[in-house]
Amino acid sequence: MTESPMVTSLGPASAVTSTSVAEQVGDRIWTITSGVSPVQVGAFDPVSRTVDRKLSLPTGAGAWAMTHVGTDLYVGLYTPGDVYKIDTTSGTATKVAQFGSFIWSIAATPDGKIVAGTYPDGAVHEYDPATGATRSYGAAVPGQQYVRSIAADATTIYAGVGTQAHLIAIDRATGTRRDVLPAAYADRTFVATLALNGTKLAASLSPTGTMLVFDTADLSRPVEVQTPGGDQYVTAITLDGADIYLGTRPSGTLYRYRDNTLTRLGSPYDGAYFNRIFVEGSTIRAELTSQVVDFDEATGTFTGTDLGQAGLPPAPEQAMAIAATPTSVLVSGKAGVQVHDLASGTSTRTFLPGEAKTLTPVGQSVYLGVYTLARLWQMKPDGSDLHELGQIGNEQTRPTDDAYDARSGTWLISTEPDYGKYDGTLVEQHLDSGQREVHRGVVPHQSIRSVTTADGIAYLGGATRNSLGTEPILPEATVVAFDLKRNRVLWETAALPKAQSYSDVVGYRGRLYATTDDGRLAVLDPHTGKVQDTASIGTGQSRLTIARSGLYGTDNQRVFKVDGAKVTTVVDGLSAQIYSYPLITTSHNGDALYTIKGRDLVRIDGLR
């Protein structure tokens, strides 16, 4: 009788305190965690530097949107797009509305109503706390999926739209609208941040790190403020009298715009993400991903309080990437990498200003492909010595897969382009010289979802959706073989009819295995691209890994073994809660597998 594999839990795969929004009500800064379940709302006291009030919400995966009316805090969630009212005096939370599946932005009107911008319908909604009534203004711009920012005055709602930038002024009474973004900025992707005070409206444009300052009495002549140094995003704007404070990425810099002059104030750390900036007299304070920081203008320094240590503790999150080294298993998530020490059985957290979508162990280093801005980083297997190598550029933002070509010492990364853009890239990062080659469009009219390599050839799995906010150009995705030495495509094939994306490609024992997002498997001849066999895995995405005893994979529900076109279950009942692609990797010696069960990291031994 064959013994079943042994499954051992190693605890939460990745645990984090990560926030994306904050709002000050009275003397407390309120924030909410994202990517964990349940989401936690906390109130930070700047005097005691503690989170002294906390509550859980029964729905939602996180939040990007907060505003308040009096002492009532309103939170807009995603997955689903619920709106909660939190009475900050009593600490009670009440669900008052739902606007679709994802609320990106929320604001209060002068007469006490709540307006919200949503995804993927790109719509504007209104909730009236006095009556409980809701109203939909419909899509801000037909065909655009995002209302990423929103503001309102007594007569008008201002909606910041993407993935093709628009700034829409909507008459609150009639619903009529007009685009007030000058035509010169139509090539931008988002009006990502809005701030309104009186008749002054400030808007940020991505991906150029531009701020426009409007007078709402005459919206036709905004003043342009361009941030320096290659910053692409303005993530927070606060209006304080004649001054404007703004935080930028990727540099993580705080600026002040005064008397037509932009002045750099400082940076709490490289890559800091400003969720909100608060100004009270001479006090300048900001809420970041996992900290609240105070800025001392006299010394130009920041002092910070970690929200996890202040009373908003880390919680298990949806993991994003996984890799194994001889001494550790690494699992990435929001703003960091969880390092599981195999000797001690404990784990620690390495902070990262971004999300590692790929983890590639090579020798005594681990290489990270980081979202956003498709940044490349390096660290040691214990999480130390983290440093940035550079950016891929070429309008790319999201690394999707990785491989290592040992023969040439080249780290390969596949990518998806920025919102609203087309054509992903294959990136060759030569580890010996530090040189970087970027091949865009080698999988025509697609983003590149997956990559593997053998004998100097990169095998690439395409996806018909180029990026968020785009419509497919092609009816089906393709698999491509690309010669790394000669920089040319050897073959391209639509391996499986109507496949929209190839979740993974792996070479094993002279064959190329490709899985699709709809649960199919193709076995190809790597020399010609000819399909030799097909099989059904399930109904969704799957990823593959090679162990000493064979080729394995997971689709989040089970771990399976692939033998030719035969697929058999090894471990079932995973119910993995991950962010995006299924996660599986092989131990350094090839004897075991690591994957996710629920939100825990598990090791699978006894493979046969």
C-alpha positions as CSV (number, residue, x, y, z in Angstrom):
1,M,0.0,0.0,0.0
2,T,1.4,3.4,-1.0
3,E,1.7,5.9,1.8
4,S,0.2,9.3,1.4
5,P,2.5,12.4,1.3
6,M,3.0,14.1,4.7
7,V,1.7,17.7,4.9
8,T,3.3,19.9,7.6
9,S,2.0,23.4,8.4
10,L,4.8,26.0,8.9
11,G,2.4,28.7,10.1
12,P,1.1,31.8,8.3
13,A,2.8,32.1,5.0
14,S,3.0,35.9,5.2
15,A,1.7,38.3,7.9
16,V,1.6,42.0,7.6
17,T,0.2,45.3,8.8
18,S,-0.4,47.1,5.5
19,T,-2.6,50.2,5.0
20,S,-3.6,52.2,1.9
21,V,-5.7,55.1,3.3
22,A,-6.1,57.2,6.4
23,E,-8.4,60.0,7.6
24,Q,-8.1,62.3,10.6
25,V,-11.2,62.6,12.8
26,G,-10.7,64.9,15.8
27,D,-7.4,64.1,17.4
28,R,-7.1,60.5,16.0
29,I,-5.8,59.2,12.7
30,W,-8.0,56.4,11.5
31,T,-6.7,53.8,9.1
32,I,-7.6,50.3,7.9
33,T,-5.6,47.2,7.0
34,S,-5.7,45.6,3.5
35,G,-5.1,42.1,2.2
36,V,-5.9,40.4,5.6
37,S,-9.1,38.9,6.9
38,P,-10.9,40.3,8.7
39,V,-9.9,43.8,7.9
40,Q,-9.0,45.9,11.0
41,V,-9.9,49.6,11.5
42,G,-7.7,51.4,14.0
43,A,-7.4,54.8,15.5
44,F,-3.9,56.1,16.1
45,D,-3.2,58.6,18.9
46,P,-0.3,60.9,17.9
47,V,0.3,61.8,21.5
48,S,0.7,58.3,23.0
49,R,1.8,56.9,19.6
50,T,-0.6,53.9,20.1
51,V,-3.6,52.5,18.3
52,D,-6.0,52.9,21.1
53,R,-9.2,52.0,19.3
54,K,-9.7,49.0,17.0
55,L,-12.6,47.1,15.4
56,S,-13.0,44.5,12.7
57,L,-15.4,44.7,9.7
58,P,-17.3,41.6,8.7
59,T,-16.8,42.1,5.0
60,G,-14.2,43.3,2.6
61,A,-10.6,42.5,1.7
62,G,-9.3,46.0,2.3
63,A,-9.8,49.7,1.5
64,W,-8.5,52.6,-0.5
65,A,-11.1,55.0,0.5
66,M,-12.0,57.0,3.6
67,T,-13.7,60.3,4.5
68,H,-15.7,61.7,7.4
69,V,-18.7,63.8,8.2
70,G,-18.5,65.2,11.7
71,T,-17.5,62.3,14.0
72,D,-18.7,59.7,11.6
73,L,-16.1,57.9,9.5
74,Y,-17.0,56.4,6.2
75,V,-15.0,53.6,4.7
76,G,-15.3,52.3,1.1
77,L,-14.1,48.7,0.7
78,Y,-13.2,46.4,-2.1
79,T,-14.3,42.8,-2.6
80,P,-17.1,43.7,-2.1
81,G,-17.6,47.5,-2.5
82,D,-19.3,48.0,0.8
83,V,-19.6,51.4,2.5
84,Y,-19.4,51.4,6.3
85,K,-20.2,54.2,8.7
86,I,-18.1,54.1,11.9
87,D,-19.3,56.2,14.8
88,T,-15.9,57.2,16.2
89,T,-17.4,58.2,19.5
90,S,-18.9,54.7,20.2
91,G,-16.7,52.6,17.9
92,T,-19.7,50.9,16.3
93,A,-19.7,50.1,12.6
94,T,-22.8,49.9,10.3
95,K,-22.9,48.9,6.7
96,V,-24.9,51.6,4.9
97,A,-24.5,50.9,1.2
98,Q,-22.8,48.8,-1.5
99,F,-21.5,50.1,-4.8
100,G,-20.4,47.1,-6.9
101,S,-17.3,45.1,-6.1
102,F,-14.6,47.8,-5.7
103,I,-14.6,51.3,-4.3
104,W,-11.5,53.2,-5.2
105,S,-12.3,56.7,-3.9
106,I,-14.7,58.4,-1.6
107,A,-15.4,62.0,-0.4
108,A,-17.8,64.0,1.6
109,T,-19.8,66.9,0.1
110,P,-20.4,70.2,2.0
111,D,-24.0,69.2,2.7
112,G,-23.0,65.9,4.3
113,K,-23.5,63.4,1.5
114,I,-21.0,60.8,0.5
115,V,-19.8,60.3,-3.1
116,A,-17.8,57.3,-4.3
117,G,-15.9,56.2,-7.4
118,T,-15.8,52.6,-8.4
119,Y,-14.1,49.9,-10.5
120,P,-14.6,48.1,-13.0
121,D,-17.7,50.1,-14.1
122,G,-15.8,53.4,-13.7
123,A,-18.9,54.9,-12.1
124,V,-19.8,57.7,-9.7
125,H,-22.3,57.0,-6.8
126,E,-23.8,59.0,-4.0
127,Y,-25.1,58.1,-0.6
128,D,-27.3,60.3,1.6
129,P,-26.8,59.6,5.3
130,A,-29.9,61.6,6.2
131,T,-32.3,59.4,4.2
132,G,-30.2,56.3,3.4
133,A,-30.9,56.9,-0.3
134,T,-28.4,56.1,-3.0
135,R,-27.9,57.5,-6.5
136,S,-25.8,56.5,-9.4
137,Y,-24.5,59.0,-11.9
138,G,-23.3,56.1,-14.1
139,A,-20.0,55.8,-15.8
140,A,-17.9,58.9,-15.6
141,V,-16.5,58.2,-19.1
142,P,-18.0,55.3,-21.0
143,G,-15.4,52.5,-21.6
144,Q,-13.1,53.6,-18.8
145,Q,-13.0,51.3,-15.8
146,Y,-11.6,53.4,-13.0
147,V,-12.6,56.4,-10.9
148,R,-9.4,56.4,-8.9
149,S,-10.0,59.8,-7.2
150,I,-13.0,61.9,-6.3
151,A,-13.8,65.3,-4.7
152,A,-17.0,67.4,-4.4
153,D,-18.2,70.9,-3.6
154,A,-21.7,72.3,-3.3
155,T,-22.6,71.9,-6.9
156,T,-20.0,69.6,-8.6
157,I,-18.4,66.2,-8.3
158,Y,-14.9,65.9,-9.7
159,A,-14.0,62.4,-10.8
160,G,-10.4,61.4,-11.7
161,V,-10.6,58.7,-14.3
162,G,-8.3,56.1,-15.9
163,T,-6.8,54.1,-17.6
164,Q,-7.0,56.9,-20.2
165,A,-6.8,60.1,-18.0
166,H,-9.9,62.3,-17.7
167,L,-11.0,64.8,-15.1
168,I,-14.8,64.8,-15.2
169,A,-16.9,67.6,-13.6
170,I,-20.4,66.3,-12.9
171,D,-23.3,68.6,-12.0
172,R,-24.7,67.2,-8.8
173,A,-28.2,68.3,-9.6
174,T,-28.6,67.4,-13.3
175,G,-25.9,64.8,-13.8
176,T,-24.5,66.6,-16.8
177,R,-20.8,66.4,-17.2
178,R,-17.8,67.7,-19.0
179,D,-14.1,66.8,-19.2
180,V,-12.0,69.6,-17.8
181,L,-8.6,67.9,-18.3
182,P,-6.7,69.9,-20.9
183,A,-6.1,68.0,-24.1
184,A,-2.3,68.3,-23.6
185,Y,-2.6,65.7,-20.8
186,A,-4.7,63.2,-22.7
187,D,-1.8,60.8,-23.0
188,R,-1.6,60.2,-19.2
189,T,-3.1,57.0,-17.7
190,F,-4.8,58.3,-14.5
191,V,-6.0,61.3,-12.7
192,A,-5.0,59.4,-9.6
193,T,-5.3,61.8,-6.6
194,L,-7.6,64.8,-6.0
195,A,-7.7,67.3,-3.2
196,L,-10.2,70.2,-2.9
197,N,-10.3,73.1,-0.5
198,G,-12.6,76.1,-1.3
199,T,-12.1,76.8,-5.0
200,K,-8.6,75.3,-5.2
201,L,-8.6,71.8,-6.8
202,A,-5.3,69.9,-7.1
203,A,-5.0,66.8,-9.3
204,S,-2.2,64.4,-9.9
205,L,-1.4,62.7,-13.2
206,S,0.2,59.3,-13.7
207,P,2.7,58.1,-14.8
208,T,4.5,61.5,-15.1
209,G,4.3,62.7,-11.5
210,T,2.5,65.9,-12.6
211,M,0.2,68.0,-10.4
212,L,-2.3,70.4,-11.9
213,V,-3.8,73.2,-9.7
214,F,-7.2,74.4,-10.8
215,D,-9.4,77.3,-9.8
216,T,-12.9,75.8,-9.8
217,A,-14.3,79.2,-10.8
218,D,-12.4,78.9,-14.1
219,L,-11.2,75.3,-14.8
220,S,-9.7,76.1,-18.2
221,R,-6.3,77.3,-17.0
222,P,-4.7,75.0,-14.5
223,V,-1.2,75.6,-13.2
224,E,1.2,72.7,-13.9
225,V,3.6,71.6,-11.2
226,Q,6.1,68.9,-12.3
227,T,7.9,66.9,-9.7
228,P,11.6,66.3,-10.4
229,G,13.8,63.3,-10.4
230,G,11.7,60.9,-12.5
231,D,8.9,60.4,-10.0
232,Q,5.9,58.9,-11.7
233,Y,3.1,59.1,-9.0
234,V,1.8,61.7,-6.6
235,T,0.0,59.5,-4.1
236,A,-1.1,62.1,-1.6
237,I,-2.0,65.8,-1.8
238,T,-3.1,68.1,1.1
239,L,-4.2,71.7,0.7
240,D,-3.3,74.0,3.7
241,G,-4.2,77.6,3.0
242,A,-1.9,78.8,0.2
243,D,0.4,75.8,0.6
244,I,0.1,72.4,-1.1
245,Y,1.9,69.3,0.4
246,L,2.4,66.3,-1.8
247,G,4.1,62.9,-1.6
248,T,5.6,61.1,-4.6
249,R,6.7,57.7,-5.7
250,P,8.9,55.9,-6.4
251,S,11.3,58.1,-4.5
252,G,9.0,58.5,-1.4
253,T,9.6,62.3,-1.2
254,L,7.5,64.9,0.6
255,Y,7.3,68.3,-1.2
256,R,5.7,71.7,-0.4
257,Y,4.4,73.9,-3.2
258,R,4.4,77.6,-2.0
259,D,4.5,80.8,-4.0
260,N,4.8,79.0,-7.3
261,T,7.9,77.1,-6.0
262,L,8.1,73.4,-5.3
263,T,10.4,72.6,-2.4
264,R,11.7,69.2,-1.4
265,L,11.2,68.7,2.3
266,G,12.6,65.2,2.7
267,S,12.0,61.4,2.6
268,P,11.3,59.1,5.5
269,Y,12.9,56.2,3.5
270,D,13.5,55.3,-0.1
271,G,10.3,54.3,-1.8
272,A,7.9,55.5,1.0
273,Y,4.3,55.4,0.0
274,F,2.4,58.4,1.3
275,N,-1.3,57.5,1.9
276,R,-2.2,60.8,3.5
277,I,-0.5,64.0,4.7
278,F,-1.9,65.9,7.7
279,V,-0.9,69.5,8.5
280,E,-1.9,71.3,11.7
281,G,-0.1,74.5,12.3
282,S,3.6,73.7,12.3
283,T,3.0,70.0,12.6
284,I,3.4,67.9,9.4
285,R,2.5,64.3,9.8
286,A,1.9,61.5,7.3
287,E,0.4,58.0,7.3
288,L,2.5,55.6,5.2
289,T,2.0,51.9,4.3
290,S,2.8,50.7,7.9
291,Q,3.8,53.8,9.8
292,V,2.8,57.2,11.0
293,V,5.7,59.7,10.6
294,D,6.2,63.2,11.9
295,F,8.4,65.7,9.9
296,D,10.7,68.1,11.7
297,E,11.2,71.0,9.3
298,A,14.0,72.5,11.4
299,T,16.2,69.4,11.1
300,G,14.7,68.0,7.9
301,T,14.2,64.6,9.7
302,F,11.3,62.1,10.1
303,T,10.4,60.2,13.2
304,G,8.1,57.2,12.8
305,T,5.9,54.8,14.7
306,D,5.3,51.3,13.3
307,L,1.6,50.6,13.3
308,G,2.1,47.0,14.1
309,Q,4.0,47.8,17.2
310,A,1.5,50.5,18.1
311,G,-1.3,48.1,18.4
312,L,-2.4,47.1,14.8
313,P,-0.6,43.8,14.7
314,P,0.3,41.8,11.6
315,A,-2.3,39.3,10.3
316,P,-2.1,36.5,7.7
317,E,-2.4,37.9,4.2
318,Q,-2.9,36.6,0.7
319,A,0.6,35.6,-0.5
320,M,2.0,36.8,-3.8
321,A,5.2,34.8,-4.6
322,I,7.1,31.9,-3.1
323,A,10.7,30.5,-3.4
324,A,12.9,28.1,-1.5
325,T,16.7,28.4,-0.7
326,P,18.9,25.9,1.3
327,T,18.2,27.8,4.5
328,S,14.8,29.5,4.1
329,V,11.4,29.6,2.3
330,L,10.5,33.1,1.2
331,V,6.9,34.3,0.8
332,S,6.1,37.8,-0.5
333,G,3.1,40.0,0.1
334,K,2.2,43.6,0.6
335,A,5.2,45.7,1.5
336,G,7.5,42.9,2.4
337,V,8.8,39.4,2.3
338,Q,8.2,36.8,5.0
339,V,11.5,34.8,5.6
340,H,10.8,31.3,7.1
341,D,14.0,30.0,8.7
342,L,14.1,26.3,8.1
343,A,16.5,25.6,11.0
344,S,14.6,27.4,13.7
345,G,11.1,27.1,12.4
346,T,10.5,30.8,13.0
347,S,9.8,33.6,10.5
348,T,10.7,37.3,10.2
349,R,9.6,40.1,8.0
350,T,11.8,42.1,5.6
351,F,10.2,45.4,4.6
352,L,10.0,46.2,0.9
353,P,8.6,49.3,-0.7
354,G,6.4,47.4,-3.1
355,E,5.1,43.9,-3.8
356,A,7.5,41.2,-4.9
357,K,5.7,39.4,-7.7
358,T,8.6,37.1,-8.4
359,L,11.4,35.6,-6.2
360,T,14.4,34.0,-7.9
361,P,17.1,32.3,-5.8
362,V,20.6,32.2,-7.4
363,G,23.5,31.2,-5.3
364,Q,23.8,33.3,-2.2
365,S,21.3,35.9,-3.5
366,V,17.5,36.2,-4.1
367,Y,16.3,38.4,-6.9
368,L,12.9,40.1,-6.7
369,G,10.7,41.5,-9.4
370,V,8.6,44.2,-7.7
371,Y,5.3,45.9,-8.5
372,T,4.7,48.8,-9.1
373,L,7.1,50.3,-11.7
374,A,8.6,46.9,-12.5
375,R,11.6,47.4,-10.2
376,L,14.4,44.9,-9.7
377,W,15.8,44.2,-6.2
378,Q,18.3,41.8,-4.6
379,M,18.7,40.4,-1.1
380,K,20.2,37.5,0.8
381,P,18.2,34.4,1.6
382,D,17.8,35.6,5.2
383,G,16.2,38.9,4.0
384,S,19.2,41.0,4.7
385,D,21.1,43.4,2.4
386,L,18.0,44.4,0.4
387,H,18.9,46.9,-2.3
388,E,17.5,48.0,-5.7
389,L,19.2,47.1,-9.0
390,G,17.0,49.3,-11.2
391,Q,13.8,49.6,-13.2
392,I,12.7,47.8,-16.3
393,G,11.0,51.0,-17.7
394,N,9.5,50.6,-21.2
395,E,6.0,51.4,-19.8
396,Q,6.1,48.1,-17.7
397,T,4.7,47.9,-14.2
398,R,4.0,44.3,-13.1
399,P,6.5,41.4,-13.1
400,T,4.6,38.2,-13.8
401,D,7.2,35.3,-13.8
402,D,10.9,34.5,-13.6
403,A,13.5,32.0,-14.6
404,Y,17.3,31.7,-14.3
405,D,19.5,30.7,-17.3
406,A,22.5,29.1,-15.5
407,R,24.5,28.8,-18.7
408,S,24.7,32.5,-19.3
409,G,24.1,33.7,-15.7
410,T,21.0,35.6,-16.8
411,W,17.9,36.3,-14.7
412,L,14.8,36.3,-16.9
413,I,11.7,38.3,-16.0
414,S,8.4,38.5,-17.9
415,T,6.1,41.5,-17.4
416,E,2.8,43.1,-18.0
417,P,2.7,46.8,-19.1
418,D,1.2,49.7,-17.2
419,Y,-2.5,50.4,-17.1
420,G,-3.9,51.1,-20.5
421,K,-0.7,50.1,-22.3
422,Y,0.2,47.3,-24.7
423,D,2.9,44.7,-25.2
424,G,4.7,43.0,-22.3
425,T,8.5,42.4,-22.1
426,L,11.0,39.7,-21.7
427,V,13.9,41.1,-19.6
428,E,17.4,39.7,-19.5
429,Q,19.3,40.8,-16.4
430,H,22.9,39.7,-16.8
431,L,24.0,39.1,-13.2
432,D,27.8,39.2,-13.9
433,S,27.8,42.6,-15.7
434,G,24.7,44.2,-14.4
435,Q,23.6,44.9,-18.0
436,R,19.9,44.7,-18.8
437,E,18.2,43.8,-22.1
438,V,14.5,44.5,-22.5
439,H,12.6,42.8,-25.4
440,R,9.2,44.3,-25.8
441,G,6.6,42.7,-28.1
442,V,8.3,39.4,-28.6
443,V,5.0,37.8,-27.8
444,P,3.0,40.0,-30.2
445,H,0.1,42.1,-29.0
446,Q,0.1,40.4,-25.6
447,S,1.5,40.7,-22.1
448,I,3.8,37.9,-21.1
449,R,2.4,35.8,-18.3
450,S,5.0,33.1,-17.9
451,V,8.7,32.2,-18.7
452,T,11.1,29.3,-18.5
453,T,14.4,28.6,-20.2
454,A,16.5,25.7,-21.5
455,D,19.6,25.5,-23.6
456,G,19.7,29.3,-24.3
457,I,16.1,29.4,-25.4
458,A,13.4,31.3,-23.4
459,Y,9.8,29.9,-23.7
460,L,7.1,32.5,-23.1
461,G,3.4,32.1,-22.4
462,G,1.3,35.1,-23.5
463,A,-1.9,36.7,-22.3
464,T,-4.4,38.4,-24.6
465,R,-5.2,41.0,-22.0
466,N,-2.2,43.4,-22.3
467,S,-2.9,45.3,-19.1
468,L,-5.7,46.4,-16.9
469,G,-8.0,48.8,-18.8
470,T,-7.3,47.3,-22.2
471,E,-9.3,45.0,-24.5
472,P,-7.6,42.0,-26.2
473,I,-6.3,42.5,-29.7
474,L,-6.0,38.8,-30.4
475,P,-8.7,36.1,-30.1
476,E,-6.3,33.7,-28.3
477,A,-3.0,33.7,-26.5
478,T,0.2,32.1,-27.9
479,V,3.4,30.4,-26.7
480,V,6.7,31.6,-28.1
481,A,10.3,30.3,-28.2
482,F,12.9,33.1,-28.2
483,D,16.6,32.6,-28.9
484,L,18.4,34.6,-26.1
485,K,21.7,34.7,-28.0
486,R,20.4,35.8,-31.4
487,N,17.5,37.8,-30.0
488,R,14.9,36.3,-32.4
489,V,11.7,34.3,-32.2
490,L,12.1,30.7,-33.3
491,W,8.5,29.8,-33.3
492,E,5.0,30.9,-32.1
493,T,2.0,28.7,-31.6
494,A,-1.6,29.0,-30.4
495,A,-1.2,25.8,-28.6
496,L,-4.8,25.5,-27.3
497,P,-7.8,26.9,-29.0
498,K,-9.4,30.0,-27.4
499,A,-6.8,30.1,-24.5
500,Q,-6.7,33.6,-23.2
501,S,-3.6,33.2,-21.0
502,Y,-0.8,30.7,-20.3
503,S,-0.5,30.6,-16.5
504,D,2.8,28.7,-16.7
505,V,5.4,27.1,-19.0
506,V,7.9,24.6,-17.8
507,G,10.4,22.4,-19.6
508,Y,10.7,18.8,-18.3
509,R,12.4,15.8,-19.8
510,G,12.5,17.0,-23.4
511,R,9.0,18.4,-23.4
512,L,7.4,21.8,-22.8
513,Y,4.4,21.9,-20.5
514,A,2.0,24.9,-20.7
515,T,-1.0,25.5,-18.5
516,T,-3.9,27.9,-19.2
517,D,-6.0,30.1,-17.0
518,D,-9.1,27.9,-17.8
519,G,-7.5,24.7,-16.5
520,R,-6.0,23.0,-19.6
521,L,-2.6,21.5,-20.1
522,A,-0.6,21.3,-23.4
523,V,2.5,19.2,-24.0
524,L,4.7,20.7,-26.7
525,D,7.8,19.8,-28.6
526,P,10.2,22.5,-27.5
527,H,12.0,22.5,-30.8
528,T,9.0,23.0,-33.1
529,G,6.1,24.1,-30.8
530,K,4.0,21.3,-32.1
531,V,1.4,20.1,-29.6
532,Q,2.0,16.4,-28.7
533,D,-0.7,15.9,-26.1
534,T,-3.3,17.7,-24.0
535,A,-5.1,17.2,-20.7
536,S,-7.6,18.8,-18.4
537,I,-6.3,20.0,-15.0
538,G,-9.4,21.8,-13.7
539,T,-11.2,25.0,-14.3
540,G,-8.7,27.7,-13.4
541,Q,-5.0,28.8,-13.2
542,S,-2.3,26.4,-12.3
543,R,1.5,26.7,-11.8
544,L,4.1,23.9,-12.1
545,T,7.4,22.9,-10.4
546,I,10.0,20.2,-10.9
547,A,10.9,17.9,-8.0
548,R,13.2,15.0,-7.8
549,S,10.3,12.6,-8.2
550,G,8.5,14.3,-11.1
551,L,6.6,17.3,-12.3
552,Y,4.0,18.8,-9.9
553,G,1.6,21.6,-9.9
554,T,-1.2,23.3,-8.0
555,D,-4.5,25.1,-8.9
556,N,-5.1,26.4,-5.3
557,Q,-7.4,23.5,-4.5
558,R,-5.0,20.6,-4.8
559,V,-1.4,19.6,-5.6
560,F,-1.2,17.3,-8.6
561,K,1.5,15.3,-10.4
562,V,1.9,15.4,-14.2
563,D,3.1,12.3,-16.0
564,G,2.9,13.0,-19.7
565,A,-0.7,14.0,-20.2
566,K,-1.8,12.1,-17.1
567,V,-2.7,14.3,-14.1
568,T,-3.2,12.7,-10.7
569,T,-4.0,14.3,-7.3
570,V,-1.3,14.2,-4.6
571,V,-2.8,16.4,-1.9
572,D,-6.4,17.8,-1.9
573,G,-8.3,20.4,0.1
574,L,-5.9,23.2,0.0
575,S,-8.4,26.1,-0.5
576,A,-5.4,28.4,-0.9
577,Q,-6.1,32.1,-0.4
578,I,-3.5,33.7,-2.5
579,Y,-3.2,37.0,-4.5
580,S,-3.3,36.2,-8.2
581,Y,-1.4,33.1,-9.4
582,P,-1.3,29.8,-7.6
583,L,2.0,29.3,-5.6
584,I,4.2,26.2,-5.5
585,T,7.9,25.6,-5.3
586,T,10.4,22.8,-4.7
587,S,12.8,22.5,-1.8
588,H,16.5,23.1,-2.5
589,N,17.3,19.4,-2.7
590,G,14.2,18.5,-4.7
591,D,12.7,16.1,-2.1
592,A,9.7,18.3,-0.9
593,L,7.2,20.8,-2.1
594,Y,6.1,24.1,-0.5
595,T,2.7,25.6,-1.2
596,I,-0.2,27.4,0.4
597,K,-3.1,25.9,2.4
598,G,-5.6,28.5,3.4
599,R,-3.2,31.3,4.3
600,D,-0.6,28.9,5.8
601,L,2.7,27.8,4.3
602,V,2.9,24.0,4.1
603,R,5.6,21.5,3.3
604,I,4.8,18.3,1.4
605,D,7.1,15.3,2.0
606,G,7.0,11.7,1.0
607,L,6.7,12.4,-2.8
608,R,6.7,9.3,-5.0
